[in-house]
Each structure stands twice: as C-alpha cells, then as structure tokens.
C-alpha cells in the first residue's frame, strides 16, 4: 500500500506543480479589489477602432452638478499588462471620502499591435483632458484633479504633467492635461539604462524619462518608493525628488526601507499606511474634504 502511494505521488507531482504555477495567490490589494464594482463604466476615448474606458466610483450622495475632487488611478504592468480592476481599492477609497474615484484603462504597449509607450502616454493625457472637458457631467471641480499610478502607471501619471509634446491628434490642446496633484507609487521614473523601460521605449527614451524632464511649475507630488526596489531602482526616485525640489516644486518622498517593487500592494498594513499618508498630503493641498 505504501509503495502504491509513493508511485501515485511521483506520477501526480508534475500535475500538482503545474496547477500551483498557474494559480497565483491574491495579494492584499487584489483581495480587496475582488469585492469591488464601479458605479459605472464609460468610454473616454476611441482610437484605431478601440474604445478605452474609465471605471468610475461615485461617492455617496453624488449628483451631476457637484464640484467634487477627482482621484484618477492608473494601473501598472510595464505598459504591457494589467487592467483597471487592479486599482479599484484606491478609487473606492477616495469615493468613500467624497471624491469621484476613477481607475483608467489605456492601450498596452505591444509590437504586435504597434502600440508604443508614447501611445500609453497619449491615453493618460487624453483622460485628464476628458475629465476637464466633462467636469459638469462627472460632478467634479476641474481644478481638483489628482492623478496617481503604480509602477508604469506612475510613469503615466507624471506624464500627464510633464510631456506636453506627446498628444493625441484628436485632443483639444487648449485643455490642460496637467493635474493639480500627483501621487506616484513605486513609479517608473528613470527610463535610462540605469532605470526601467529603455528597451521598450527605444532610442527616444529620454523624451519619456521623468527624471530627465523635471522643470519648474509642476504639480505638488508625493512619491512612495522602497529602497530594495530592483525593478524601478530607488536611485531614480531619489534623483527625481531632489530635482523637483531644486526646480522649486513641492515634492515629498516617502521611503520604505528595504521595500521591493510593489511592496505596498502586498501588505494590508503598508497599503493602509500609504493611504493615510496620501490623505494627509491631499488635505494639506485642500483637495480632500
């Protein structure tokens, strides 16, 4: 009997290993996200026969004609993966606090479809313009737009303020794409060979490298980054923070000692700490009730 059991386990081991490899455990943010549903989903942009969506979380008592703050969150995934539900907890958190929370969909970088990182940037900038142009419908104050994002989404968030020359042809350039505040979560902030993304962007990488394009007049910015991040190295976040201060911009850097890439997504206590610090930052700007 014991011999039969050993033979069975030996034969079944590859199957168990394959099943285990396919089943990725949910982290803290995924666990929260699975029970959340947006109030509505709407199309903010049509490009190349593709419709791009905003997943909107409306606060209690919301009505068109309100002038609430708006919190727009952008998912990561190296510009090549991910989807809006990943960031639902962030949007829902701010809806509970009285803002309109939105998780954004954008085109994903792919050699097969011809979508570039420049196109990803265009979508993020189009989204802010759409919000400003439809502020009455959204019940938001067009001068109280916060843009946030994680990893590549953090790059797209700061891109809304930085890359004025990267725009969709159909956009109304008279409408500003720059938000009123930025919250960047372990962002892609340096696209040089010392950072992340040069191979995906190509020879024009410096045009999309936030740390290489800091200037005066950028929105107040809060950055969360771990010193143990080897995907988007901490050195880039530190250099960006220093450049922002040197240019006269308000920038705060929240450092997690030893934190790896995406650290705050995996641990509920770290997520809660991140949200509490973000709340305090937004209150200091008058963007949170």
N, C-alpha and C positions, 0 to 999 in steps of 0.2 A: 504493500500500500504506500509506504514511504517513497519507494522507488518510482511508482506511478506519479505521485505528487511532484517529485523533483523533475520528472520528464515533462509534465504539464507546465510547470513554472518556466522551464527552459524554453519550451515552444511558445509560450504566451508572452514572454518578456519583451520581444520586439514590438508586439501589438500594444502592450501597455506603454512602452516608451513612446511609440508613435502617437497614441492618444494623449499622453501627457504633454508632448511637444506642441500639439495643436491647441491645447486648452490653456490659454494664457490667463492667469488669475487676475481678477479685477483689483486695481489699486484703490486708494481711498477716494479719489475724485470720480473714477468710473463707478464705484459703488453708489455714490450719491447721485450720479447722473442717470443711472438706470431707472430711477423712480420719478424723473422729472419730465414734464411735457411743456412745450412752449404754448403761449396763448394763441399764437398764430404764426404761420409761415408765409412770407411774401417774397416776390421776385423784385430784386433791386436793379438787376442789370441783365440784358440779353446781348450775348456776343457770340459770333460764329455758331449760331443756332443753339446756343447753350443758355439756359436760364440759371441765374445764380440767386441764392436765397439768403434771406435774413430770418433767423429763428428768434421770434420776439417774445419776451416775458414781460407782461404788463403788470404794474403794481395794483394792489387792491384799490378800488375806487377810481381807477383810470378812466379818463374820458378824453376824446379829441378836444382840443382847445386848452388842455392843461399846458403848463410850461415847466415840465419836469427836466431834471438832468437825464442824460443818456449814457449808459455804460455799454460800449461795444467791445466784445472779446473775440480774439482771433486764434484759432487752434494752430498747433504746431504739426510737425511731421516732416521736417526737412524740405518743405514746399512740395513734397511728392506724395504725401499721405495725410491721413486724419480727416475728421469731419466735425460739423458743428456740435453734435451731442457731447463730444468730449469736454466741452467747456460750459455745458449747461449749468453746473453748480455756481459758477462765477456770475453768470447772467441772472440766475434765480436769486442769488444772494442780494444783488442790488435792486431787484424788483421788490423784494421784501422790505427794503429800506426806502422805497418810494421812487426809485428811478425806473426808467424803461431800460430793461436789460436785453441785449441782443447778442446772439452767437452767430458768427459770419461764415458763410460758405464762399470759397473762391476757387478759381481754376487751379489745378495742380500741375506743377512742372513735369513735363514728360517729353522725351524725344519722339515718341510715337505720335503724339497729338500736335507736337510743335509748340506747346505752351512753355514759355520761358519764365524765369523768375521775374523778369520785367513785367510780364503779364500778371503775375501774382500781385505785384506792387500796384499795378494799374487798378486791379479789382478793389484792393483795400482803399485806395484813394477815391475811387468811384463811390464806394459805400458811404464814406463821410459826406461826400457831396450830395448823395441821395438823401441822407438824413437831414441835411440842412435845407435842401430843396423841398422836403416833405415834412418839415418840422411841425406844422399845424396838425397834419394827419397823425403823426406819431405822438402828439401831445408833449413835445419836448421844447426846451429852450435851445435854439441853435448855437448859443454861446456857452452851453454847458454840456459839451460832448467830451466824454472820456474814452480814450481808445487804449485797450490793453491786449496783451497776447503772450503766449508762451513759446519759447524757442524760435522756430521760423515765424510763428505768429507774432512774436515780439518784434522780430525784424520788420514784418509788415505793418505793425502798429506804429513804430517810429518812422517808417517810410512815409506814412501819411503826412508827417510834419516836415520831412527832410527833402524828399526827392521831387522838387517842383517841376522838373523837366520830364518826368515819367507820367504820362497821362493818356487815358483812352481818347481816341479821336472824337468819340461821341460825347465826352464830358463837357459841361459848361465851365470853362476855366475861370469865369467870373466868380464862381462859388468856391470858397476856400476849402481845401481838403485837410487843412491842419486842425487837429483837435484842440481842446482847451486844457487838456492834461493827458499825460501818458503814464501807464503803469506797465512796466516791462518785466516779464517773468523768465529768468534764465535765457535772455534773448540771444539770437544770432546778432552780434553787434560789431564783429570784425570779420569781413569776408576775404581777408588776405590769407596766405598760406599758413599763417600762424593762428588763424581763427577757423571759421567754417564756411563752406559754400563756394569757394573759388572755382572748383571743378564744375559745379552745377551752373554757375553764372557765366563762366568763360572769361575771355580777355577783358571784358568791360566790368570786371568785378568791383573795381574801385568806385564806379558810379553808384553802386548799391551797398557800399560799406559805410554803415552809420558812423563809426569812429573816425572815418576819414572825411566826413562831411559835416561835422559839427560847426555851427555858426551861432551868432547872437540871435536872440528873438525867438528861440524855440520854446514850446510849452513846458510848464513845470513837469518834471519827470521823476518817477520813483522806480528804481531798479532793484530786483531781487536776484541774487546770484550766489552760488555756492563755490567755495574755494577749491573743491575737489572736482569741479566740472571739467571733464576732458573732451567733451563734445563741442561746446562753445566756451572755450577757456576763460577763466575768471580774469586773466590779464586784460582781455578786451573790455570787460565791463568796468574795470578799474580805470583804464585809459579813457573810456568814454565819459565816465563820471568826472574825471579831472579836466577833460576838455570842455565839458559843459560848464563847469564852474569857472574856468578860465575865460570862457566866452560871455560870462555874466548871466548864465541861465540858472534857474533853480533846479537842482538835481540832488536826489538823496539815494544813497546806495546801501541797501540792507544786505549784509553779508552773513551767509550761513557757513560757519567754519566746517570744512570737510564735506559740505553738501555736494552731491553728484548732480548730474544733469537731470532736471525734473524732480529734484528732491521734495519739493512742497506738494507734489501731486500724489505722492505715495504714502504720506503720513497725515492723518487727520489733524493731529495737534499742530503740525507745521503749516498745514493749509489754513487752519483757524487763526494761527498767529499772523500769517500773510494777510488774511482778510482784515484782521483787526488793525494792522499797521496801514493797510490801504485805506480803510475807513478814516483813520486819523489824518492821513495825508489829504484825502479829498475834503474832509471837514475844514481843514486849515485853508483850503482854497475857496471855501464857500460853495462847493459842488455837491455836498451831501447834506441833507436836512439835519 
